[in-house]
Amino acid sequence: MIIHEHDRKTLEEFFEAIKFNLAGYKHASLSYFAVKNGDNFELSQGRLLLQCAPIAVPSEPFHTSNVRAGIYKLDELKQTPRGVVESLLSGKLSTPVGELIFPSHQDRPHSIYFNPSQTDGIQFQHRQMQLTIRGGRRQQIYSMNLGLELKAASRPFDNIQDLCNEYEVGQISGDEMSVEVVAFNVATVAADSSIKGTKACLAILLADGLEREKASLGYQIVEKSKVIKRDMAAGATIESWTTVGSYQRGEIKIDVPLGAVLHCIANYAGEPQHQARVTDPSVMQNPLRAVHQTFDRKLEILSDLINKSYVEGKNAKDRDARKFEVGIAWLFWMLGFAVTHLGDTPKTANAPDLIAVTPQGHFAVIECTTGLLKAENKLASLVERAEKVRQSLATSGHAQLRVLPIIITTKTCGEVMGELEQAQNSGVHVITREVLTDMLERSLVFPNADQFYAEAEEALRRGRTEATWEQNLYLKP
């Protein structure tokens, strides 16, 4: 096995980053999708999932004359995570149904990329590290013959992606064979952590097999938008440890002011793993959210407007896009902005969807989209409309007020990655689906629109259109 020195170093950085977590990955599994090439089956795409809890595995692997797919627990392969990776880099991996070939390009070895803070979907609250191993060029997999073969199988599938979704392989993209190694968090703030009045019960869940002494539960007590206390309970000082399924559970009890919000962080071996906010549902710190929840008690209506699955068909999609704008207007109002919704009538078709203003008078010109940033010329139109707002303010004697164009999309950061640089260079702040989740969490605390606005400006100034997991972890509430 030969790989470049840089790639070998990258590989070692990954395993160094997860060395303390390995004992907790008792339910690690390999998902694969392979296509026949000559006498061999080539591993077109796969995922090695390093996780602490069991996943639902399809009852049996999928086989046709030219396609194979399945999920194996590493125990079944009699392999360790490193063993699987080394086998892939050697060009072949043994499985109970035969060898899967994973060749490199003819003129170069496998390549390796390590992302220590991968975000997938709504993963801002969870630490997730990803190693990607790329091999040679994959053969054409979207041929009509393969599609017909899948439809005619004893367990029929609509297409290749439908099969890959069933077996947790992920989205097929690019023209190279690849395997993702995803290392999930090994500790989490328990979902049933709670506050009742002035008493808080906080719990940490730690993967079975890991050392409790290396765990810790940090917390910030927030009262009226101010952090009034920061502290941490070390694993050795947590007395109430029990075993619950695949996890060890530790609890602490602390006193808090009435109506406080707790920002909690579960750590292991000195690394943050998961964060969550804990509140007393009977006492709301944010009066704007309290008023909203008078008519939308569990934010189910707001969540539906923001997270709605968009159906095909232009008219239906347009209606849902309008609903998305309404949801964003509600969310910005709960964060302390005054909001006007201009995009809900044909007579203001040349206006931005929303204009929001902070208490200090700074303006956000907002465009909402359920697609890519540049679709329907939205990015360019937003820049033009923001400039018109600046000119109007200057003409009316308010040139000191700032204007920030913001585009908000239901797409994930990964889906719009190729457009982020252009948006940044145009002076546009981008909010993706993951950030919307954090904004909903943020509405729990006393609203501070000017602080949110300043953070967006700072992220744009520093050349980033989305905050990394670590940056979000330490954002002031």
C-alpha positions in Angstrom: 0.0 0.0 0.0 1.4 3.4 -1.0 -0.2 6.7 -0.2 1.3 10.1 -0.3 3.1 11.3 2.9 0.7 14.1 3.3 -2.3 11.7 3.2 -0.6 9.3 5.7 -0.2 12.3 8.0 -3.8 13.2 7.5 -4.9 9.7 8.4 -2.9 9.7 11.6 -4.4 13.1 12.6 -7.9 11.5 12.3 -7.1 8.5 14.4 -5.3 10.7 16.9 -8.4 12.9 17.2 -10.7 9.9 18.0 -8.2 7.7 20.0 -10.0 8.4 23.3 -13.4 7.7 21.7 -12.7 4.3 20.1 -13.8 2.2 23.0 -17.2 3.8 22.8 -17.8 2.9 19.2 -19.2 -0.5 20.0 -21.8 -0.3 17.2 -19.6 0.8 14.3 -20.8 -0.4 10.9 -19.9 -0.3 7.3 -22.5 0.5 4.6 -21.5 -0.2 1.0 -22.8 0.1 -2.6 -20.8 -1.9 -5.2 -21.1 -2.4 -8.9 -19.7 -5.3 -10.9 -16.8 -4.5 -13.2 -15.5 -7.6 -15.1 -15.2 -10.4 -12.5 -15.1 -8.1 -9.5 -17.4 -5.9 -7.5 -16.0 -2.4 -7.1 -17.0 -0.4 -4.0 -18.5 2.6 -5.6 -19.5 4.4 -2.4 -19.5 3.5 1.3 -19.8 4.9 4.8 -17.9 3.6 7.9 -20.1 4.9 10.8 -18.4 5.1 14.2 -21.3 5.3 16.6 -22.2 4.5 20.1 -25.8 3.3 19.6 -27.2 0.5 17.4 -28.8 1.4 14.1 -31.6 -0.4 12.4 -30.0 -2.7 9.8 -31.9 -4.0 6.8 -32.7 -7.7 7.2 -30.3 -8.8 4.6 -27.8 -7.5 2.0 -29.0 -6.7 -1.5 -27.7 -8.7 -4.4 -28.4 -8.7 -8.2 -26.2 -9.8 -11.1 -24.4 -6.4 -11.2 -25.2 -4.6 -7.9 -24.4 -5.3 -4.2 -25.4 -3.2 -1.2 -25.5 -3.9 2.5 -24.5 -2.9 6.1 -22.1 -4.9 8.2 -21.3 -4.4 11.8 -17.5 -4.3 12.2 -17.9 -7.3 14.6 -19.2 -9.3 11.6 -16.2 -8.3 9.5 -13.9 -9.1 12.4 -12.3 -5.7 11.9 -11.4 -2.5 13.8 -12.0 1.0 12.3 -8.3 1.3 11.5 -8.3 -2.2 10.0 -11.1 -1.3 7.6 -9.4 1.9 6.5 -6.1 0.1 5.9 -7.9 -2.6 3.9 -9.5 0.0 1.7 -6.2 1.7 1.1 -4.7 -1.7 0.1 -7.4 -1.8 -2.6 -9.7 -4.5 -1.4 -11.9 -5.4 1.6 -13.1 -8.9 2.6 -16.8 -9.3 3.5 -19.0 -12.4 4.1 -20.2 -12.2 0.5 -16.7 -11.8 -1.0 -14.2 -9.2 -1.7 -15.0 -5.6 -2.6 -12.4 -3.9 -4.7 -11.5 -0.3 -4.0 -8.8 0.7 -6.6 -7.0 4.0 -6.8 -6.4 5.9 -10.0 -3.9 4.3 -12.4 -1.5 7.3 -12.1 -1.9 8.1 -8.4 -2.7 6.5 -5.0 -5.9 7.0 -2.9 -6.4 10.5 -1.5 -7.5 11.3 2.0 -9.3 14.4 3.4 -10.1 15.0 7.1 -12.7 17.5 8.3 -12.5 17.7 12.1 -15.9 19.5 12.4 -18.2 18.1 9.7 -21.8 19.4 9.7 -24.4 17.2 8.1 -28.1 18.4 8.0 -28.8 19.9 11.6 -25.6 18.8 13.3 -24.5 22.1 14.8 -25.2 20.8 18.3 -23.3 17.5 17.8 -19.5 17.1 17.3 -18.9 15.0 14.2 -15.6 14.3 12.5 -15.3 13.0 9.0 -12.5 11.3 7.0 -13.0 10.9 3.2 -11.0 8.3 1.2 -11.2 8.7 -2.5 -10.3 6.0 -5.0 -10.3 5.7 -8.8 -13.0 6.9 -11.2 -16.3 5.0 -10.7 -17.9 3.5 -13.7 -21.1 4.9 -15.0 -23.8 3.8 -12.5 -26.8 5.6 -13.8 -27.3 3.5 -16.9 -30.7 2.4 -17.9 -29.8 -1.3 -17.6 -28.8 -0.9 -13.9 -32.0 1.0 -13.2 -34.1 -1.7 -14.8 -32.2 -4.4 -12.9 -33.1 -2.7 -9.6 -36.8 -2.4 -10.5 -36.9 -6.1 -11.4 -35.2 -7.3 -8.3 -37.0 -9.5 -5.8 -36.8 -6.5 -3.5 -37.4 -3.7 -6.0 -35.9 -0.2 -5.8 -36.7 2.8 -7.8 -33.1 3.8 -8.7 -29.5 3.8 -7.4 -30.1 6.6 -4.9 -33.2 4.8 -3.5 -31.0 1.8 -2.8 -28.2 3.8 -1.3 -30.7 5.6 1.0 -32.0 2.2 2.2 -28.5 1.1 3.2 -27.3 4.4 4.7 -24.7 4.9 2.0 -25.5 8.6 1.5 -25.9 10.8 -1.4 -24.1 9.7 -4.6 -22.0 12.5 -6.0 -18.9 13.1 -8.1 -17.2 10.6 -10.4 -14.8 9.0 -8.0 -15.3 6.0 -5.8 -15.3 7.2 -2.1 -15.8 6.0 1.4 -16.7 8.4 4.3 -15.6 7.6 7.8 -17.9 9.4 10.2 -17.0 9.6 13.9 -20.0 10.7 15.9 -20.1 12.3 19.3 -19.6 10.0 22.3 -21.3 12.1 24.9 -24.5 14.1 24.8 -26.6 16.4 27.1 -29.6 14.2 28.0 -32.9 15.3 26.3 -34.7 15.0 29.6 -32.5 17.5 31.4 -34.9 20.0 33.0 -35.6 23.0 35.0 -38.5 23.3 37.4 -38.8 26.6 39.1 -35.4 27.3 40.7 -34.1 23.7 40.6 -32.3 22.2 37.6 -31.5 18.5 36.9 -28.9 18.1 34.3 -27.8 14.8 32.8 -24.9 13.6 30.6 -25.1 10.5 28.5 -21.7 8.8 27.9 -21.1 5.9 25.6 -20.7 2.6 27.3 -17.1 1.5 27.5 -15.7 5.0 28.1 -14.2 6.3 31.3 -16.5 8.4 33.4 -13.5 10.3 34.8 -12.8 11.7 31.4 -16.3 13.1 31.0 -17.6 16.5 32.1 -20.7 18.6 31.9 -20.2 22.3 31.5 -23.0 24.9 31.9 -23.7 28.6 31.6 -26.6 30.1 33.5 -28.2 32.8 31.5 -30.5 35.4 32.9 -32.0 38.2 30.8 -29.3 37.8 28.1 -26.5 37.8 30.6 -24.3 34.9 31.6 -24.4 35.1 35.4 -22.4 31.9 36.1 -20.1 29.5 34.3 -19.2 26.1 35.8 -18.4 22.5 35.0 -19.1 19.2 36.8 -16.2 16.8 36.3 -17.1 13.1 35.7 -15.3 12.1 38.9 -17.5 14.5 41.0 -20.8 13.2 39.4 -22.1 10.7 41.9 -25.3 9.6 40.3 -24.1 7.3 37.5 -26.3 4.6 36.1 -26.3 2.4 32.9 -29.1 3.0 30.4 -28.9 0.9 27.2 -25.8 1.8 25.3 -25.0 4.8 27.6 -23.8 5.6 31.0 -26.0 8.4 32.6 -24.7 10.9 35.1 -26.8 13.5 36.8 -26.2 16.8 38.7 -28.7 19.1 40.5 -28.1 22.8 40.8 -30.0 25.9 41.9 -30.9 28.5 39.2 -32.8 31.8 39.2 -36.4 31.6 38.2 -36.8 31.8 34.4 -33.1 31.1 33.7 -31.8 29.3 30.6 -29.0 26.8 30.9 -26.5 26.4 28.0 -25.0 22.9 28.6 -22.0 21.3 27.0 -21.2 17.6 27.3 -17.4 16.9 27.0 -15.2 13.9 26.8 -11.4 13.8 27.1 -11.3 17.6 27.0 -13.3 17.9 23.7 -16.8 19.2 23.4 -19.2 16.6 22.1 -22.7 18.1 22.2 -24.5 21.2 23.4 -28.1 22.0 24.3 -30.2 24.7 26.0 -32.4 23.7 28.9 -35.3 25.8 30.1 -38.4 25.7 32.3 -41.3 25.5 29.8 -43.6 27.2 32.3 -41.4 30.3 32.6 -40.2 32.0 29.4 -37.2 34.3 29.4 -38.0 35.7 26.0 -41.2 37.7 26.2 -41.6 37.8 22.4 -41.4 34.0 22.2 -43.8 33.7 25.1 -46.3 35.8 23.2 -45.8 33.8 20.1 -46.3 30.6 22.0 -49.6 31.8 23.2 -50.9 30.9 19.7 -48.3 28.4 18.7 -47.6 26.6 22.0 -44.9 24.1 20.9 -43.8 26.1 17.9 -45.2 23.4 15.7 -46.7 25.9 13.2 -43.4 27.8 13.0 -41.3 24.6 12.6 -43.7 23.4 9.8 -43.3 26.7 7.9 -39.5 26.5 8.1 -38.9 22.8 7.7 -41.7 21.9 5.3 -40.9 19.4 2.6 -41.3 21.1 -0.7 -43.4 19.3 -3.3 -42.9 19.4 -7.0 -44.9 21.7 -9.2 -44.3 25.4 -9.7 -47.5 26.7 -8.1 -47.2 24.5 -5.0 -43.5 25.3 -4.6 -44.3 29.0 -4.9 -47.0 28.7 -2.2 -44.6 26.9 0.1 -41.9 29.5 -0.5 -44.3 32.2 0.7 -44.9 30.2 3.8 -41.2 29.9 4.4 -41.0 33.7 4.3 -43.7 34.0 6.9 -41.8 31.5 9.2 -38.6 33.5 8.8 -40.5 36.8 9.6 -41.8 35.2 12.8 -38.4 33.9 13.8 -36.7 37.3 13.3 -39.4 39.0 15.3 -38.9 36.5 18.2 -35.1 37.4 18.1 -36.0 41.1 18.7 -36.1 42.5 15.1 -39.0 44.7 13.8 -40.0 43.0 10.6 -41.9 44.0 7.5 -42.9 41.3 4.9 -42.8 42.8 1.5 -42.7 39.6 -0.6 -46.2 38.4 0.0 -47.9 40.5 -2.7 -47.3 40.8 -6.5 -47.4 44.6 -6.2 -44.0 44.5 -4.4 -42.4 41.9 -6.7 -39.3 44.1 -7.0 -38.8 44.4 -3.3 -36.9 42.0 -1.0 -38.9 39.4 0.8 -38.3 40.9 4.2 -36.7 43.9 5.8 -35.8 43.6 9.5 -34.4 46.4 11.8 -32.7 46.2 15.1 -33.5 48.4 18.1 -30.5 50.5 17.2 -31.9 51.1 13.7 -29.6 48.8 11.6 -31.3 47.1 8.7 -31.2 43.6 7.3 -32.5 43.2 3.8 -33.5 39.5 3.5 -34.2 37.2 0.6 -35.6 33.7 1.3 -35.2 30.8 -1.1 -36.0 27.1 -1.1 -33.3 26.5 -3.7 -29.7 27.5 -4.5 -28.5 31.0 -3.8 -28.1 32.0 -7.4 -31.4 30.5 -8.6 -33.7 33.0 -10.4 -31.0 35.6 -10.0 -31.8 36.0 -6.3 -28.2 36.8 -5.2 -27.7 39.6 -7.6 -31.2 41.0 -7.0 -30.5 41.0 -3.2 -27.3 43.0 -3.6 -29.1 45.5 -5.8 -32.0 45.9 -3.4 -29.7 46.3 -0.4 -27.9 49.1 -2.2 -31.2 50.8 -2.9 -32.0 50.7 0.8 -28.6 52.3 1.6 -29.2 55.1 -1.0 -32.7 55.7 0.5 -31.3 56.0 4.0 -28.5 58.4 2.8 -31.0 60.5 0.9 -33.2 60.9 4.0 -30.3 61.8 6.3 -29.7 58.4 7.9 -26.4 57.4 6.3 -25.0 56.3 9.7 -27.4 53.3 9.8 -25.9 50.1 8.4 -27.5 47.7 5.9 -26.7 44.0 5.7 -28.1 41.8 2.9 -28.9 38.3 4.1 -30.0 35.3 2.0 -31.7 32.5 3.8 -32.1 29.0 2.3 -33.7 25.8 3.2 -30.6 24.0 1.7 -27.8 22.7 3.9 -24.4 24.3 3.9 -23.0 21.3 1.9 -25.7 21.8 -0.8 -24.7 25.5 -1.4 -21.0 25.2 -0.7 -20.0 26.1 -4.2 -21.9 29.4 -4.0 -20.7 30.6 -0.6 -17.6 32.3 -1.8 -19.5 34.4 -4.4 -22.1 35.4 -1.8 -19.3 36.5 0.6 -17.5 38.4 -2.1 -20.8 40.2 -2.8 -21.1 41.2 0.9 -24.1 38.9 1.5 -24.5 36.9 4.8 -25.8 33.4 4.2 -28.0 31.5 6.6 -28.5 27.8 5.8 -30.9 25.2 7.3 -28.4 24.3 10.1 -28.2 27.9 11.3 -31.9 28.2 11.4 -32.0 25.4 14.0 -29.5 27.4 16.1 -31.7 30.5 15.7 -34.7 28.7 17.0 -32.7 27.6 20.1 -31.5 31.2 20.5 -35.0 32.5 20.8 -35.2 30.9 24.2 -33.1 33.6 25.8 -33.9 37.3 26.1 -33.8 38.8 22.6 -30.8 40.8 21.5 -31.2 41.6 17.8 -28.2 44.1 17.7 -25.9 41.4 19.0 -27.1 38.9 16.4 -26.7 41.5 13.7 -23.1 42.3 14.9 -22.2 38.6 14.9 -23.5 38.2 11.3 -21.4 41.3 10.2 -18.3 39.9 12.0 -18.8 36.4 10.3 -19.0 38.1 6.9 -16.0 40.4 7.6 -13.8 37.4 8.6 -14.6 35.7 5.3 -17.1 33.1 6.6 -20.7 32.8 5.6 -21.5 30.1 8.2 -20.2 29.5 11.7 -18.3 26.3 12.5 -19.6 24.0 15.2 -16.9 25.3 17.6 -17.8 28.9 16.9 -21.5 28.3 17.5 -20.7 26.5 20.7 -19.3 29.6 22.3 -21.6 32.2 20.8 -23.0 34.4 23.5 -26.7 33.7 24.0 
